[in-house]
Amino acid sequence: CEAVVGSTYARALVKRYGSYANEVADFIAHLIDSGTDPDAAHPLAHTRELLRGEVAWMAEREHATNAEDILRRRTNLRFNGIVRQDTALSVEAGKDTAAQGDVGEDALVREIEEILEASTARA
């Protein structure tokens, strides 16, 4: 686990996934080794709380279907202030929140959605 994602993220994987942490790390290693996502062990550009490979794992193995599913149900990002509730509601309603000044939050949602789409295309 640590060899793939480093010690800090290895601890985070164990905290989030428990006994499945090594399986998640192996999945991330496969994304890197296969060239599917060479940056899978890197955090998302808009939050250091979640790795790109974790989003792909959630899509392919846990059947996450959208960013809100990840932000609200599968992680605590929605609840720890990383992404504000009003951004989530705007995204669910199909609104672009960039005009409201939530560019960073909107960019995080778009980034997650892009990884989800790529994962869905592979499945």
C-alpha positions in Angstrom: 0.0 0.0 0.0 2.7 2.5 1.1 4.9 1.6 -1.9 2.1 2.8 -4.3 0.7 5.9 -2.6 3.3 6.9 0.1 3.0 6.7 3.9 0.5 9.6 4.3 -2.0 8.3 1.8 -1.4 4.7 2.9 -2.7 5.7 6.3 -5.6 7.5 4.8 -6.5 4.4 2.7 -6.4 2.2 5.7 -8.6 4.7 7.6 -11.1 4.9 4.7 -11.1 1.3 3.4 -9.9 -0.8 6.4 -9.0 -4.3 5.2 -9.6 -3.3 1.6 -6.8 -0.7 1.6 -4.3 -3.0 -0.1 -6.9 -3.9 -2.7 -7.4 -0.2 -3.4 -3.7 0.4 -3.6 -3.3 -2.6 -6.0 -6.0 -1.1 -8.2 -4.2 2.2 -8.2 -0.9 0.5 -9.1 -2.7 -1.3 -12.0 -4.0 2.1 -13.3 -0.5 3.4 -13.2 1.3 0.3 -14.6 -1.2 -0.1 -17.4 -0.9 3.5 -18.5 -4.7 4.0 -17.9 -4.0 6.8 -15.4 -0.3 7.5 -14.7 -1.4 10.0 -12.1 -3.7 7.7 -10.2 -1.6 7.9 -7.0 -1.7 11.7 -7.0 -4.4 13.7 -5.2 -7.1 15.5 -7.1 -6.0 18.9 -8.3 -8.7 20.6 -6.3 -8.4 18.8 -3.0 -5.5 16.9 -1.5 -8.0 14.8 0.5 -8.7 12.2 -2.3 -6.5 10.4 -4.8 -7.5 10.2 -8.5 -7.3 6.4 -8.2 -9.7 6.3 -5.4 -12.3 8.0 -7.5 -11.7 5.4 -10.2 -12.0 2.7 -7.6 -15.3 4.1 -6.4 -16.6 4.1 -9.9 -15.4 0.7 -11.0 -15.7 -1.3 -7.8 -18.3 0.6 -5.7 -20.4 1.7 -8.6 -20.3 5.4 -7.8 -22.3 7.3 -10.5 -21.6 11.0 -10.0 -19.5 13.5 -8.0 -22.2 14.1 -5.5 -22.4 10.4 -4.7 -18.6 10.6 -3.9 -18.7 13.9 -2.1 -21.8 13.2 0.0 -22.0 9.4 0.5 -18.6 7.8 0.1 -16.3 10.5 1.6 -16.6 13.2 4.2 -15.6 16.0 1.8 -19.1 17.4 1.8 -19.2 17.5 5.6 -15.7 18.8 6.4 -16.1 22.1 4.5 -14.1 21.1 1.4 -17.2 21.6 -0.8 -20.1 23.7 0.3 -23.7 22.4 0.2 -24.9 25.2 -2.1 -22.5 24.0 -4.8 -23.8 20.4 -4.5 -27.3 21.6 -4.9 -26.4 23.7 -8.0 -24.6 20.7 -9.5 -27.6 18.4 -8.9 -29.8 21.0 -10.5 -27.5 21.1 -13.5 -26.3 24.7 -12.9 -22.8 26.0 -13.5 -21.6 27.4 -10.2 -18.6 29.2 -11.7 -20.8 32.3 -12.2 -21.5 32.3 -8.5 -17.9 32.5 -7.6 -17.5 28.8 -6.6 -14.9 28.1 -9.3 -12.7 25.9 -7.0 -15.7 23.8 -5.8 -17.1 23.6 -9.3 -13.7 22.5 -10.7 -13.5 19.7 -8.1 -16.9 18.4 -9.1 -15.9 18.6 -12.8 -12.6 16.8 -12.0 -14.4 14.0 -10.2 -17.0 13.7 -13.0 -14.2 13.4 -15.6 -12.6 10.5 -13.8 -16.0 8.8 -13.3 -16.7 9.1 -17.0 -13.3 7.6 -18.0 -13.9 4.8 -15.5 -17.3 4.1 -16.8 -15.9 4.0 -20.4 -13.4 1.4 -19.3 -15.9 -0.8 -17.6 
